[in-house]
């Protein structure tokens, strides 16, 4: 196997070479290095014939042993071969370009065993090796260009003990999730071949599940139940029909569907073609959809019949296919494509397709967040380490599948071979009924869904047997501490909350213990994640102080499809929020960094006032915004939805805030509403409130 990556460094070739040739530097910039000990301990600079005891992680293997520098041509080429250990070779190539720029290439090659074992080894380890090489080049670039690298490198570079601990932890998580279990040898081989064939993609997940559990339920929606084998073959047929219709690898196809089988089968079909899936928000207005489609340029649109008119300006001359329909469809349906398609597996694409999740558009125009398929199962293990989901359990995904939270559970379910229960629209009582009927053990929601469940009359909530429910996983918008406690008091300590964003994926996860001990917390950073609170200059703030939230993990997005990126400081990406971390390492999110207002010279974050007001017995829902004020510059205005018939007075709520917070945090106005405007994932549309 050979893996090669390249980077451009804005410095001279000599400066780059001096950094690479200095033996002491390798521990600073080489990712995955667990051992680096020059045989001649007095040698500070590498040269032809230098020997080093080196170990580098390559997936589950460690390549290296005693190596020797076999080529040393300053300032251009440095190569090494192994003398002992697994057969491998490495090479640095340094080439100066114009304008003081230098192209640096790092190549690593090693000999895997032959046969099926070798193929599996390559498929599993190659992405990890590639990631290590990319990270090594990135660290080298920052070191040579003079950026502050040492603090982050010290945290990210795995020592031998860290690596062993990480692997032991991975095995523990896999065992805890029920993923380490006996399997018939023939099914094991076929499952491994599915991974070799498709790589870490939705296509591989469903083919492997179809091999292991062909007749088990894959998903249950309002049309009934389909098995893993049926979904696998139906998505094959759909992929082949889409290919005949002109959809090719690297094409984008827009999907505007609610939660049902056609969302899943279309996603799988595109994965099998190597096409990119662009997920459209079912709550967007026509002009938003037209703008997104114009920018992203999908070759086709798959949509539910109900969105036909809404998409009229967006679809243009693009191919379109109707997914869910109750009446007479105005175009070819997905079901028709499946019925006439060849259900044999298509040839795997050279490169896997990407998933493009749109930002919510609550603070501006929705953007496409470009994210490739994960290179390992580590992202799933991060979730499973903190949220105790199990293999082959029934999961009711109530959160929209087009949103990053619902989609995350779709992808984790591929690893777990979960049975999905899907309903097109969220209804609180229908959700409880579905959990009871199908004995679901996991429920995936956005926080406003928890509020709507608790708003049901007590006799309705107690009508259904929910004893099977072990995990309720929430994300997508802020989870008020009072709501979390009320829900756990009613349904038990089974609530887990993930804080993250479309761009950074996850940042922290709070379990029941955290939510009980510190209501309102977003939790702690999970495995493989670095969380820091930085000031405006990029320096880390003391524990307890407020600052901007930055995160590093394996699933940071690759940039917006329209260009641009989130702010990055030393490899950490901004979430766009501000917050603080307490002594126990728990994060408290205080609001968007662009929502802070200055009232009378004091900084105020609306989130703190919202959390306080949500604890009031007479408040069912609340949002606080800043509005212009001639005297104070800005002032707070609260929008309150009363709980039941208990309508509090504005003065009562102001006194409640004044009794608990500083005077400048008291809203000057309180407006009562029947409900707050929210998007499909439960986020309050504060722009609409500001326009009232």
Helices and strands as residue ranges (DSSP letters): E 2-9, H 13-21, G 23-25, H 26-29, E 33-38, E 51-58, E 61-73, E 77-82, E 88-96, G 98-100, E 102-110, H 115-145, H 150-156, H 160-176, H 185-198, H 202-212, E 217-221, E 224-227, H 228-244, E 252-256, H 261-273, E 276-279, H 286-296, E 300-303, G 305-307, H 312-315, E 319-322, H 334-340, E 355-358, E 368-371, H 378-386, E 394-397, H 404-416, E 419-421, H 428-438, E 442-445, H 447-454, H 458-461, E 471-474, H 481-491, E 495-501, E 505-510, H 512-517, E 530-534, E 547-552, E 568-569, E 572-581, E 587-592, E 597-599, E 602-604, H 606-614, E 619-629, E 633-642, H 650-660, G 663-665, E 669-672, H 686-690
